Amino acid sequence: MDADACPVTIKEVLYRAAKKRQVLTTFVANQGLRLPASEFLKSILVTTGLNVADQKIVSLVQAGDLVVTADIPLAADIVAKEAIGLSPRGELFTSENIGERIAVRNLLDDLRGEGQITGGPSGISSQDKQAFANQLDRWITRAGSCANQ
């Protein structure tokens, strides 16, 4: 999980899910994290620098893993390794949609650069949090059923 910019409410959903469903969850950040005590929560501290946490996540991810991130280029990198991305708003990044997401991101970057768009995305709403929790639960359930076969 890309922990540097992840909203606190989403981290809390992850903490509860990791404990309840007994799923190892790794948080990668370039600053120290205070995680609840749990054998299912792990943090990796990387050095400060541009995309250092992203590079660490890409080096660790394996096919079938789930990575929580709002970073579209990171999502593209993990999808290329046959993993799945999940945004804090509950949007899945897959091989079927990552090309479109990159194109939209690039267009929005261009519009911001031209001053046509100002400001950033809105905060995480309760609907976003619920959508995230639902997608996370679906992924954990699928992953668990695949592991039991």
PEVENLIN-V959511 format. One record per residue. N is the residue number from 1. BURIAL is + if it has 16 or more other C-alpha atoms within 10 Angstrom, else -. Layout:
N,BURIAL / N,BURIAL
//
This chain:
1,+ / 2,+ / 3,+ / 4,+ / 5,- / 6,+ / 7,- / 8,- / 9,- / 10,+ / 11,+ / 12,- / 13,- / 14,+ / 15,+ / 16,- / 17,+ / 18,+ / 19,+ / 20,- / 21,- / 22,- / 23,+ / 24,- / 25,+ / 26,+ / 27,+ / 28,+ / 29,+ / 30,+ / 31,- / 32,- / 33,- / 34,- / 35,- / 36,- / 37,- / 38,- / 39,- / 40,+ / 41,+ / 42,- / 43,+ / 44,+ / 45,- / 46,+ / 47,- / 48,- / 49,- / 50,- / 51,- / 52,- / 53,+ / 54,+ / 55,- / 56,+ / 57,+ / 58,+ / 59,- / 60,- / 61,+ / 62,- / 63,- / 64,- / 65,+ / 66,+ / 67,+ / 68,+ / 69,+ / 70,+ / 71,- / 72,+ / 73,- / 74,+ / 75,+ / 76,+ / 77,+ / 78,+ / 79,+ / 80,- / 81,+ / 82,+ / 83,+ / 84,+ / 85,+ / 86,+ / 87,+ / 88,+ / 89,+ / 90,+ / 91,+ / 92,+ / 93,+ / 94,+ / 95,+ / 96,- / 97,- / 98,+ / 99,- / 100,- / 101,+ / 102,- / 103,- / 104,- / 105,- / 106,- / 107,- / 108,- / 109,- / 110,- / 111,- / 112,- / 113,- / 114,- / 115,- / 116,- / 117,- / 118,- / 119,- / 120,- / 121,- / 122,- / 123,- / 124,- / 125,- / 126,- / 127,- / 128,+ / 129,+ / 130,+ / 131,+ / 132,+ / 133,+ / 134,- / 135,+ / 136,+ / 137,- / 138,- / 139,+ / 140,+ / 141,- / 142,- / 143,- / 144,- / 145,- / 146,- / 147,- / 148,- / 149,-
//
